[in-house]
Amino acid sequence: MIRSSAKSHRVVQRATPPAASQAARRPRRGCLRQAARLSPGSVHARAGFSLVELLVVIGIIGLLVGLTLPALQSFRESARRTQCGTNLHAMGVALTAYESARRCFPPGDDAFSGRGHAWSSFILPFLDGDTVARRINYARPWNAPDGNAEMADVVLATYVCPSGIQMFPGKQDYGGILGSGVVLRDDDRLPPDWEHGGVLYATDEKHRSGVKAAQITDGLANTVLVSEGVDRGLPAMDNESPIGNARWACGTNCFLLSSRVINTPDVDGFNSHHRGGVQGLFADGRVVFMVDDTEPTVLMAICTKAGREPAGRIP
């Protein structure tokens, strides 16, 4: 009897686990609620931003753009100024090569011959512009209709400042320096032959050839040959093309120092779109950035080749 009782007890114990497992399989109410929260429809409904979050993101993006845009503009202007300096350096190499080959610098304006070719046209063979130079007939005027006029309309990248705004056929943003036409006081007089005080002057009966390096007694490092004159030139009488002083082929592509201050409005020479000054090419091949507050005495001195003025220091 005892054994059978124990046996029956064991049978009862074996029958209870299935009931417990069924209870374990029943989902709890909390689990059902959690599953409802994580259902696909609920997750899809909560995707995206609220209006406040979207406004915050837009504000952060606007702030970042406001911080980076001035830096980007400054970087671009720095790159344009560097390219402008590269242009002037290339002209310096070409002018030096011309002087070595011809024993003198080219005339700024071949005016005495009546043909009016410019210094910037004469140096083309030394400026990777030999293709254009071979098609120019230097025995004819610079704008002669038998081919020279067509070549004069060609835009040469070396002669265009990347900071310039205007564009037209044959544009030239760099001019040769004739000399200085500035006096410090109103009662001062200009020195004799002041229109030929620079290196790239216009030829006449007295000055029929270019300047030799030995004639630059103020020193090559103290004499400027070329400077910026960006976007200069006025409409011609027909209102279709700018006047010649803004074109590389024309001999009037030269200017005097005509203001005591750099970047004077409505003045052709020593004018640029670079912030704070203009760039100039000196006879020794250096390219110098001349700031707006350069002293007038310094400007007057560097624009003459033999004025014996103290050149001072270019800021």
C-alpha positions as CSV (number, residue, x, y, z in Angstrom):
1,M,0.0,0.0,0.0
2,I,2.7,2.3,0.8
3,R,4.4,1.7,-2.5
4,S,1.3,2.3,-4.5
5,S,0.7,5.5,-2.6
6,A,4.1,6.8,-3.5
7,K,3.7,5.7,-7.0
8,S,0.5,7.6,-7.4
9,H,2.1,10.6,-5.8
10,R,4.8,10.5,-8.4
11,V,2.2,10.3,-11.2
12,V,0.6,13.4,-9.9
13,Q,3.9,15.3,-9.8
14,R,4.6,14.4,-13.4
15,A,1.2,15.7,-14.5
16,T,1.6,19.2,-13.1
17,P,4.5,20.5,-15.3
18,P,2.4,20.7,-18.5
19,A,-0.1,23.0,-16.7
20,A,2.8,25.2,-15.5
21,S,4.3,25.4,-19.0
22,Q,1.0,26.5,-20.4
23,A,0.8,29.3,-17.9
24,A,4.3,30.3,-18.8
25,R,3.4,30.5,-22.4
26,R,0.6,33.0,-21.8
27,P,1.8,36.6,-22.6
28,R,1.7,39.1,-19.8
29,R,-0.3,42.2,-20.1
30,G,2.9,44.4,-19.9
31,C,4.5,42.5,-22.7
32,L,1.4,43.0,-24.9
33,R,1.6,46.8,-24.3
34,Q,5.3,46.9,-25.1
35,A,4.7,44.9,-28.3
36,A,2.1,47.4,-29.3
37,R,4.5,50.2,-28.8
38,L,7.1,48.5,-31.0
39,S,4.7,47.5,-33.8
40,P,5.6,48.6,-37.3
41,G,2.8,51.0,-37.6
42,S,3.8,52.8,-34.4
43,V,7.4,53.0,-35.4
44,H,6.4,54.5,-38.8
45,A,4.2,57.0,-37.1
46,R,7.1,58.4,-34.9
47,A,9.6,58.7,-37.8
48,G,10.8,62.4,-38.8
49,F,11.3,65.7,-36.9
50,S,9.0,67.9,-35.1
51,L,8.6,71.5,-36.1
52,V,10.8,72.7,-33.3
53,E,13.6,70.2,-34.1
54,L,13.4,71.2,-37.8
55,L,13.8,74.9,-36.9
56,V,16.8,74.2,-34.7
57,V,18.5,72.2,-37.5
58,I,17.9,75.1,-40.0
59,G,19.2,77.6,-37.5
60,I,22.4,75.6,-37.0
61,I,22.9,75.2,-40.8
62,G,22.4,78.9,-41.3
63,L,25.0,79.7,-38.6
64,L,27.5,77.4,-40.1
65,V,27.0,79.0,-43.6
66,G,27.4,82.4,-42.1
67,L,30.7,81.4,-40.5
68,T,32.2,79.7,-43.5
69,L,31.0,82.1,-46.3
70,P,33.4,85.0,-45.5
71,A,36.3,82.6,-45.2
72,L,35.4,81.1,-48.5
73,Q,35.2,84.5,-50.2
74,S,38.5,85.5,-48.6
75,F,40.1,82.3,-50.0
76,R,38.8,83.0,-53.5
77,E,40.1,86.5,-53.5
78,S,43.5,85.3,-52.2
79,A,43.5,82.8,-55.1
80,R,42.6,85.6,-57.6
81,R,45.3,87.9,-56.2
82,T,47.9,85.1,-56.5
83,Q,46.9,84.5,-60.2
84,C,47.2,88.2,-60.8
85,G,50.7,88.2,-59.4
86,T,51.5,85.2,-61.6
87,N,50.4,87.2,-64.7
88,L,52.6,90.1,-63.7
89,H,55.5,87.8,-63.1
90,A,55.1,86.3,-66.6
91,M,55.2,89.8,-68.1
92,G,58.4,90.5,-66.1
93,V,60.1,87.4,-67.5
94,A,59.0,88.4,-71.0
95,L,60.2,92.0,-70.6
96,T,63.6,90.8,-69.2
97,A,63.9,88.4,-72.2
98,Y,63.1,91.2,-74.6
99,E,65.7,93.5,-73.0
100,S,68.3,90.7,-73.2
101,A,67.6,90.1,-76.9
102,R,67.2,93.7,-78.0
103,R,69.5,95.4,-75.5
104,C,66.6,97.7,-74.5
105,F,63.1,97.5,-73.2
106,P,60.2,97.8,-75.7
107,P,58.6,101.2,-76.1
108,G,55.4,101.6,-74.2
109,D,53.8,103.1,-77.3
110,D,55.3,103.0,-80.8
111,A,53.8,106.4,-81.4
112,F,56.6,108.0,-83.5
113,S,56.2,105.4,-86.3
114,G,52.5,106.2,-86.4
115,R,51.7,102.5,-86.1
116,G,50.9,102.6,-82.4
117,H,51.8,99.1,-81.3
118,A,52.1,98.5,-77.5
119,W,54.8,97.1,-75.3
120,S,52.4,94.3,-74.5
121,S,52.3,93.4,-78.2
122,F,56.1,93.5,-78.6
123,I,56.8,91.0,-75.9
124,L,54.3,88.3,-77.1
125,P,57.1,86.1,-78.6
126,F,58.6,85.9,-75.1
127,L,55.2,85.3,-73.4
128,D,54.0,82.1,-75.0
129,G,52.1,84.3,-77.5
130,D,54.2,83.6,-80.5
131,T,51.2,82.2,-82.4
132,V,49.4,85.6,-82.1
133,A,52.6,87.6,-82.7
134,R,53.3,85.8,-86.0
135,R,50.0,86.9,-87.4
136,I,50.6,90.6,-86.5
137,N,52.1,92.8,-89.2
138,Y,54.2,95.3,-87.2
139,A,54.8,97.3,-90.3
140,R,51.1,98.2,-90.3
141,P,49.1,100.1,-87.7
142,W,48.0,98.0,-84.7
143,N,44.4,98.0,-85.8
144,A,44.9,97.7,-89.6
145,P,42.0,95.9,-91.2
146,D,44.2,93.4,-93.0
147,G,44.6,91.1,-90.0
148,N,45.9,93.2,-87.2
149,A,42.4,94.3,-86.1
150,E,41.4,90.6,-85.8
151,M,44.4,89.8,-83.7
152,A,43.8,92.8,-81.5
153,D,40.5,91.4,-80.5
154,V,42.0,88.2,-79.1
155,V,41.7,87.9,-75.3
156,L,45.0,86.8,-73.7
157,A,44.5,85.3,-70.3
158,T,47.8,86.7,-69.0
159,Y,46.6,90.2,-69.6
160,V,43.3,89.8,-67.7
161,C,43.2,90.1,-64.0
162,P,40.9,87.4,-62.5
163,S,39.4,90.0,-60.1
164,G,38.1,92.1,-63.0
165,I,34.4,92.4,-63.7
166,Q,34.2,93.6,-67.3
167,M,35.2,91.6,-70.4
168,F,35.5,92.8,-74.0
169,P,37.7,92.0,-77.0
170,G,41.4,92.5,-76.5
171,K,41.0,93.5,-72.9
172,Q,44.2,94.5,-70.9
173,D,44.1,95.0,-67.2
174,Y,47.8,96.0,-66.9
175,G,49.4,99.2,-68.1
176,G,53.0,100.3,-68.7
177,I,54.2,103.2,-66.6
178,L,54.9,106.4,-68.6
179,G,56.2,108.3,-65.5
180,S,54.7,110.5,-62.8
181,G,52.4,113.4,-63.4
182,V,51.9,114.2,-59.7
183,V,53.2,117.1,-57.6
184,L,53.1,117.3,-53.8
185,R,52.0,120.9,-53.6
186,D,49.8,122.9,-55.9
187,D,52.5,125.4,-56.6
188,D,55.1,122.7,-57.5
189,R,56.1,122.2,-61.2
190,L,56.6,119.0,-63.0
191,P,60.2,118.2,-63.9
192,P,61.3,118.5,-67.6
193,D,60.5,115.5,-69.8
194,W,58.1,114.2,-67.1
195,E,56.0,112.3,-69.7
196,H,59.0,110.2,-70.5
197,G,60.1,109.7,-66.9
198,G,59.2,106.1,-66.8
199,V,60.5,103.1,-68.7
200,L,57.6,102.2,-71.0
201,Y,57.0,105.6,-72.5
202,A,55.6,106.7,-75.9
203,T,58.3,107.3,-78.6
204,D,58.6,110.6,-80.3
205,E,61.3,112.5,-82.3
206,K,63.5,112.9,-79.2
207,H,62.8,109.4,-77.8
208,R,62.8,107.1,-80.8
209,S,63.9,103.8,-79.1
210,G,63.3,101.9,-75.9
211,V,65.0,102.4,-72.6
212,K,68.3,100.5,-71.8
213,A,68.8,98.9,-68.5
214,A,71.8,101.2,-67.8
215,Q,69.5,104.2,-68.1
216,I,67.5,103.2,-65.1
217,T,69.9,104.9,-62.7
218,D,67.4,104.8,-59.8
219,G,67.9,101.1,-59.8
220,L,65.9,98.2,-61.2
221,A,64.5,97.3,-57.8
222,N,63.2,100.9,-57.3
223,T,61.5,101.4,-60.7
224,V,58.1,100.0,-61.6
225,L,57.4,98.9,-65.1
226,V,53.8,97.7,-65.1
227,S,50.9,98.1,-62.7
228,E,47.2,97.2,-62.6
229,G,44.6,99.3,-64.3
230,V,41.7,96.9,-64.0
231,D,38.4,97.5,-65.9
232,R,39.6,100.8,-67.3
233,G,38.5,102.3,-70.6
234,L,35.5,104.3,-71.7
235,P,33.0,103.6,-74.5
236,A,34.2,104.8,-77.8
237,M,32.2,107.2,-80.0
238,D,30.2,104.4,-81.4
239,N,29.4,103.0,-77.9
240,E,30.4,99.6,-79.0
241,S,34.1,99.2,-78.0
242,P,36.3,100.6,-75.3
243,I,39.0,103.1,-76.1
244,G,42.5,101.8,-76.9
245,N,44.2,102.3,-73.6
246,A,42.3,99.2,-72.3
247,R,43.5,96.9,-75.1
248,W,46.8,95.0,-75.1
249,A,47.5,95.7,-78.8
250,C,47.1,99.5,-78.7
251,G,50.1,101.7,-77.7
252,T,48.0,103.8,-75.4
253,N,48.0,100.9,-73.1
254,C,50.2,103.0,-70.7
255,F,49.4,105.5,-68.0
256,L,51.0,108.1,-65.8
257,L,50.8,108.2,-62.0
258,S,48.0,110.8,-61.9
259,S,46.9,110.6,-58.3
260,R,48.7,110.7,-54.9
261,V,46.6,107.8,-53.7
262,I,46.3,104.3,-55.0
263,N,42.9,103.1,-56.1
264,T,41.5,106.5,-56.7
265,P,38.0,106.3,-58.4
266,D,37.8,107.2,-62.1
267,V,41.6,107.0,-62.5
268,D,42.9,104.5,-65.0
269,G,46.3,103.7,-63.5
270,F,47.2,102.0,-60.2
271,N,43.6,100.8,-59.8
272,S,42.5,97.2,-58.9
273,H,39.7,95.2,-57.3
274,H,42.0,93.7,-54.7
275,R,41.2,94.7,-51.2
276,G,43.8,97.2,-49.8
277,G,46.0,97.9,-52.7
278,V,47.4,97.1,-56.2
279,Q,50.1,94.9,-57.6
280,G,53.1,96.2,-59.5
281,L,55.9,94.7,-61.6
282,F,59.4,96.2,-61.0
283,A,62.3,96.2,-63.4
284,D,64.1,93.6,-61.5
285,G,61.2,91.1,-62.0
286,R,59.7,91.4,-58.5
287,V,55.9,91.6,-58.1
288,V,55.0,93.9,-55.2
289,F,51.6,94.5,-53.6
290,M,51.4,98.2,-52.9
291,V,49.0,99.1,-50.2
292,D,46.5,101.9,-50.4
293,D,48.3,104.1,-47.9
294,T,51.7,104.1,-49.7
295,E,53.3,107.5,-49.4
296,P,52.9,109.8,-52.4
297,T,56.6,110.4,-52.4
298,V,57.3,106.7,-52.7
299,L,54.8,106.4,-55.6
300,M,56.4,109.3,-57.4
301,A,59.9,107.9,-56.9
302,I,59.1,104.4,-58.2
303,C,57.4,105.8,-61.4
304,T,60.6,107.4,-62.6
305,K,63.8,105.7,-63.8
306,A,66.3,108.5,-63.2
307,G,64.6,111.0,-60.9
308,R,67.2,110.5,-58.1
309,E,64.4,110.6,-55.6
310,P,64.8,108.6,-52.4
311,A,62.6,105.6,-53.1
312,G,61.7,105.0,-49.4
313,R,60.0,101.9,-48.4
314,I,56.9,100.3,-50.1
315,P,54.6,99.0,-47.4
